Amino acid sequence: MPIDRIRDMIAFAAPLRIIARPERLIIQDYRPTMMMLLAGLGFFVFAGLLIWLLAQFGAGIGAFSIGVLALFAISCLAVAILKGTIREVYVFDRTAGSYAFVRQFLHRKEVIEGDLSQFTGARVETHTHEDSKSYTVVLRQEGMFLTGVSEQSLREDVPIFNNFSNEADIANAIDDFLHRKG
C-alpha cells in the first residue's frame, strides 16, 4: 500500500531500535504518542504565528491577540512537557537476572525494575476501535501478582507509527530472549 511506504519513510524520525546481545536485550522506542506530537506541533504553530505577527505588525496587533497566542503556545508546551514521553527503553539482562523499564519524560524519568524470571513470554495484543486498530506488546507473567493480573503491557499510551509489524518485532525479540538459554 502507498500509505505504508510513506509511513516507513517518515518513521526514521521516530525510530524503534532492538539491540539483541547474548546476555542482554535492549529495546529503545523513540516513537512519540499522538498527544505529544500534536502538542509539540501546536506549540511550534502558535509560537511561530506569534513571532510572525509581531514581525509583521509589531505591537499594533494588540495585547489581547498576543496574550491569546502566547497562552495557546504555553498550554501546548505544558501538555507536551507533562504528558509526553520522549522515549521508552526496555532492558532485559540475563547476567543480573533483572529487567528495567525506563519511561523518559522531558522533566522526569520513571524506572520499573524487577526480577527477569517473572516473565514467561511476550505477545502482541490487538485493540479494535470504531475505525482503526492499535497494537500493544503484552508480557506474560508467572502466576498472579499483587495486582491480580498475569500480564503487563509495555506502553501505557499507543505511539504513532503503531503497526503490527513493529509490535511483533518487539514481542518476538523479548520472547526469543526469554526462551533462549544463556
C-alpha positions as CSV (number, residue, x, y, z in Angstrom):
1,M,0.0,0.0,0.0
2,P,1.3,3.5,-0.7
3,I,0.4,4.7,2.8
4,D,2.7,2.1,4.3
5,R,5.6,3.2,2.2
6,I,5.0,6.8,3.2
7,R,4.8,5.8,6.9
8,D,8.1,3.9,6.6
9,M,9.8,6.9,5.0
10,I,8.7,9.1,7.9
11,A,9.3,6.5,10.6
12,F,13.1,7.2,10.6
13,A,12.4,10.4,12.6
14,A,11.0,8.3,15.4
15,P,13.0,5.1,15.4
16,L,12.5,1.8,17.2
17,R,15.8,0.1,17.9
18,I,16.1,-3.5,19.1
19,I,19.6,-4.4,20.2
20,A,19.9,-8.1,20.9
21,R,23.0,-9.4,22.6
22,P,23.6,-12.9,24.1
23,E,23.2,-11.7,27.7
24,R,21.2,-8.5,27.2
25,L,18.2,-7.3,25.2
26,I,17.7,-3.5,24.8
27,I,14.7,-2.0,23.1
28,Q,14.8,1.7,22.5
29,D,11.4,3.2,21.5
30,Y,11.5,6.8,20.4
31,R,8.1,6.9,18.9
32,P,6.0,9.7,20.4
33,T,2.4,9.4,21.3
34,M,-0.2,11.3,19.3
35,M,-0.7,13.7,22.2
36,M,3.0,14.5,22.3
37,L,3.2,15.0,18.6
38,L,0.1,17.3,18.4
39,A,1.2,19.3,21.5
40,G,4.6,19.8,20.0
41,L,3.2,20.8,16.6
42,G,0.7,23.1,18.4
43,F,3.5,24.9,20.3
44,F,5.5,25.5,17.1
45,V,2.5,26.7,15.2
46,F,1.3,29.1,17.8
47,A,4.8,30.3,18.7
48,G,5.6,30.7,15.0
49,L,2.3,32.6,14.4
50,L,3.0,34.9,17.3
51,I,6.5,35.7,16.1
52,W,5.4,36.2,12.5
53,L,2.5,38.5,13.6
54,L,4.9,40.5,15.9
55,A,7.4,40.8,13.0
56,Q,4.7,41.9,10.5
57,F,2.7,44.2,12.6
58,G,4.7,44.9,15.7
59,A,2.8,45.9,18.8
60,G,-0.1,47.0,16.6
61,I,-1.8,43.7,16.7
62,G,-3.0,44.3,20.2
63,A,-2.2,42.9,23.6
64,F,-5.2,40.6,23.6
65,S,-4.1,38.8,20.4
66,I,-0.5,38.4,21.7
67,G,-1.8,37.1,25.0
68,V,-4.1,34.5,23.4
69,L,-1.4,33.2,21.1
70,A,1.1,33.1,23.9
71,L,-1.4,31.3,26.1
72,F,-2.1,28.7,23.4
73,A,1.6,28.2,22.8
74,I,2.4,27.8,26.6
75,S,-0.6,25.4,27.0
76,C,0.7,23.2,24.2
77,L,4.2,23.3,25.7
78,A,2.8,22.4,29.1
79,V,0.9,19.4,27.7
80,A,4.0,18.2,25.9
81,I,6.2,18.5,29.0
82,L,3.8,17.0,31.5
83,K,2.2,14.2,29.4
84,G,4.5,13.2,26.6
85,T,7.3,10.7,26.7
86,I,10.5,11.3,24.8
87,R,11.5,7.6,24.8
88,E,10.9,4.3,26.4
89,V,13.7,1.9,27.0
90,Y,13.3,-1.8,28.0
91,V,16.4,-3.6,29.2
92,F,16.4,-7.4,29.9
93,D,19.6,-8.5,31.5
94,R,20.2,-12.3,31.8
95,T,23.5,-12.0,33.8
96,A,21.9,-9.9,36.5
97,G,18.6,-11.7,36.2
98,S,16.7,-8.5,36.0
99,Y,14.7,-6.1,33.8
100,A,14.4,-2.4,33.8
101,F,11.7,-0.4,32.0
102,V,12.6,3.3,31.7
103,R,10.0,5.9,30.6
104,Q,11.7,9.2,29.9
105,F,9.6,12.4,30.1
106,L,11.0,15.9,29.5
107,H,11.0,16.7,33.2
108,R,11.3,13.3,34.9
109,K,12.2,9.6,34.5
110,E,10.2,6.6,35.6
111,V,12.0,3.4,36.2
112,I,10.4,0.0,36.9
113,E,12.8,-2.8,37.8
114,G,12.4,-6.4,38.8
115,D,13.3,-10.0,38.5
116,L,13.5,-11.3,34.9
117,S,12.2,-14.7,35.9
118,Q,8.7,-13.4,36.4
119,F,8.2,-13.1,32.7
120,T,7.4,-16.2,30.7
121,G,6.9,-14.7,27.2
122,A,5.5,-11.9,25.1
123,R,2.7,-11.4,22.6
124,V,1.0,-8.7,20.6
125,E,-2.5,-7.7,21.6
126,T,-4.8,-6.1,19.1
127,H,-7.3,-3.4,20.2
128,T,-10.1,-2.8,17.7
129,H,-11.6,0.7,17.7
130,E,-14.5,2.0,15.7
131,D,-12.4,2.8,12.6
132,S,-8.9,1.6,13.4
133,K,-6.8,-0.9,15.2
134,S,-3.9,-0.5,17.6
135,Y,-1.4,-3.0,18.9
136,T,0.4,-3.3,22.2
137,V,3.1,-5.7,23.4
138,V,2.0,-7.7,26.4
139,L,4.4,-9.6,28.7
140,R,3.1,-12.8,30.2
141,Q,4.0,-13.2,33.9
142,E,4.5,-16.2,36.1
143,G,1.4,-16.6,38.3
144,M,-0.8,-13.9,39.7
145,F,0.8,-10.8,41.3
146,L,-0.4,-8.3,43.9
147,T,-2.4,-6.5,41.2
148,G,-4.3,-9.7,40.3
149,V,-3.2,-9.8,36.7
150,S,-0.9,-12.2,34.9
151,E,0.0,-9.9,32.0
152,Q,1.7,-6.5,31.8
153,S,1.6,-4.0,28.8
154,L,4.8,-2.3,27.9
155,R,3.4,1.0,26.9
156,E,0.7,3.0,28.6
157,D,-0.2,5.1,25.5
158,V,-0.1,3.9,21.9
159,P,2.7,5.6,19.9
160,I,2.4,7.0,16.4
161,F,3.6,4.6,13.7
162,N,1.9,1.9,15.7
163,N,1.5,-1.2,13.5
164,F,1.5,-4.9,13.9
165,S,5.0,-5.3,12.4
166,N,6.7,-3.0,14.9
167,E,5.0,-4.5,17.9
168,A,5.6,-8.1,16.6
169,D,9.3,-7.3,16.3
170,I,9.4,-6.2,19.9
171,A,7.3,-9.1,21.2
172,N,9.4,-11.7,19.2
173,A,12.7,-10.2,20.4
174,I,11.5,-10.4,24.0
175,D,10.0,-13.9,23.6
176,D,13.2,-15.2,21.9
177,F,15.4,-13.7,24.6
178,L,13.3,-15.1,27.4
179,H,13.3,-18.6,25.9
180,R,16.9,-18.7,24.8
181,K,19.2,-20.5,27.2
182,G,22.3,-18.3,28.2
